[in-house]
Amino acid sequence: GTGYTKLLDFAGTTNGGNPWGSLISDGTFLYGMTNGGGSNSMGTVFKIKFDGTGYAKLFDFSGLSNGRNPRGDLFFDGTYLYGMTSVGGSDNFGVLFKIMPNGTGYTKLLNFDSITNGRNPYGSLISDGNYLYGMTSGSGTKSSNSFGTIFKIKTDGTAYSRLLEFDGATKGRYPYGSLISDGNYLYGMSFNGGNDNFGTLFKIMSDGTNFIKLILLFYICLSLS
């Protein structure tokens, strides 16, 4: 419990405010995002050294053009930082973007549009080296559901594919977190839905097949024992 050091005070306009996600590192800098603050009060991307020096605001989110209010973490592939915003973009349902660690090269890879590719991502992206994988907390092609999606997309913004639409009782609904991968399956959770409407824990292949609700399997194992 010793050695506590406050490295930075978020101050709003100058360096962002209300960080929602977590930090990542490239070994030299820590990188993160704030949900608010910055020049447009819509959030920022920043970096800072482990000792609290070298702070740099890399990007100010501005709304329709490049998203706003990120609620997840960044992902770094050694060249670009990748992330999502919960709202903003041309349809105001969030964007998926990449940016260089020095703050240059911002590229909007995807506008979330609700029906076609989901809306309002709250988690973070992961990668298998070829594709980025993520979830949206709402919508999909079935407008009567609007329960969220799982998707993959290449790092250049091409080859978008919707792997799953959450449906409520069967698969769950409203995923607010991130996926993890064991090299074969993607694992995640939904906030609610499922048999008792308290959420689900699931796995699914990276091509969108073989969805398995793990909580259901747990109940089956208990009944057999």
N, C-alpha and C positions, 0 to 999 in steps of 0.2 A: 503493500500500500504506500510505499515511499516513492519519491521522485516524480510526483504529479507536476506536470508543466502545461500551462495553457499556451498553446502555440499561436492562436489567433482568436480575436474577437470579431465575429461577423457584425458589420455595422450598417448593412442596408445598401444604400446606393453605391458606395465605394467598392465593396467586395462581396455583396450578396447577403442574403438572410434566410433563416429557416431551412437549413439543409435537411433533406428528407432521406437520402440514401446513405451509402457507406463510401469509404475511401478505397482506392486501389493504388498500386505503386509500380513504377518501372525500375526500382532500385535506387533511384536518385531523388525523385519527386513523389509526393502524394498527389493524387488527382481526385477531384470530387465535383459535385454540383450542388447548387442551392436552389430551393424551390421558389424563392422570391428574391427581392433585392436586385442589385445591379442597376444599370443606367435606365432600364425600362420597367423596373420593379416586377420582372417576369422570370427572374432566375439567372444564374451564371454557371459557367464552367471555369474552374480555377486549378492551379497547382501551387504547391508549397513544399519546401524541403523539410526533412524530418526534425530539424532543430528550430523550425518556425521562421526561418529566413527564406528569401527568394520567392515570396508570394507573387503570383501573377494572375490577373484575371484574363483568362483566355478568350472568353466569349460572353456576350450579353444576349440572352434570348429576347425576341421582340414581338412574338405573337404569330400573325398570319404567315409571315415569310419564312420563319425558321423554328416555330414552336415556342412554348412557354411552360413554366411550372413542371420541371422534371421531378419524378418521384422514385427514381431508382438509382442504380450505380452505373458507372462507366465500365466498358470492357476494352482492353488494350491488346492488339494483336502484334505488337512490336513496331508498327508503323502508324496506325491510326487509333484514336479513341472512338468508341462507338457508344451511343446512348439513345434514349427515347425521352420525349416529353409527354406529359399526360394530356395536355390540350395544346391549342395552337395549330399552326399549319393551315393550309388552304381551306380545309373543312372544319377546323377548330376541334378535331378529335385527337390531336397529337401527331408527332412526327418521329421517324427514326433517322438518325444522322450519324455522320462521322466527322472528325476534326483532328488535325495534327496536334501533337503535344506542345507545339509552340504557338498554337492558336490560329494558325493559318489553315487554308484548305477546307473550310467548312463545306459539307455537301449534304443536302437533304436527300436521303435515299428512298424514303417512303412517306407519303401522306396517308395517315389513317383516315378512312372515309366512312366508317361505321359498318355499312352493309357489306361491301366487298372484302375488306380486310380487317374489320374490327375497329375498336375505338378505345381511347383512354387507357393506355398501358401504364401500370403502376409499378411493375417489377423491372428487372434488368435483363440484359442479353447474355447468352452464352454462345460458344462456338465450338465446332468440331474440326476447325481448320479450313473447311469449305463453306459452311453455312453458318449464319447467325440464327439462333432460336430464341423465341420469346413468346409472351402471352399478352393478350389484351383483356381488360376487365369487362368489356361489354361488346355487344352486337355480334353480327355475323349475318349470313344470308337469310336466316330465318328471323324475320323482323319480329315475330311474335315471341321469340325467346329473348334475344339480346343478352345472352349470358356469358359471352366472351369466347375467345379463340386461342388456339396454339398455332404458331406459324414458323416458317423458316424463310430465309432470304440470303442471297449471296452478298458478300461485302461490297460489291459494286452497285447494289440496288436491283439487280436482275434476279430472275428465277424465283420470284415470290411464290410461296405455296401455303395454302391454309391446310394444316394437318388435322385440325379437330375444331368442331363447334361444341361448346358446352351446352347441355340441354336441360339442366335442372336436376331432377330426381335420379336419373341414370348415371350421368357423368359428373355432376356438380355444376356450380355456376360461380361467376365472379372471382376469378383468380387474381389475387392482389400481390403475389410474390413472384419468385423467379424459378426457373427450371434448373436442375442439375442433370448431369449425364454420367453414366458408367461406361460409355463407349458403345453400348448397344441400345439401352433404353434411356429415354428422358423421364425424369421424375418430377412431380409437382403436386400442388394442393390447390383446392378451390376454397373460397371463404365460406360458402354455404352450398346448399343443394345436397344431393345424395339421399339415401334412404330416410334419414331423420332430419334433413335440412340443416345439418350442422357442418357441412363441408365434406370433402373427399380427399383422400391421398391416392395418387394414381401413378401408373407408368404407361408409356406409349413408345413405340418404335420411332426412330427419327424420320421414317417415311410416312408416318401417320397411321400405320397399321397396328393391330394387336393392342388396342387400349385395354388396360386391366385396372379395375378399381381395387386397390390393395386393402382398403378397410373391409370390403366385402369378403375378400379372401381370409382375412383375419377372423371374422365372425364364423366363417365356414370351418376353419381349423379348430376353433374353440368348440363348436358343436360336435365335431367328429371325435374330439378327445373326451 
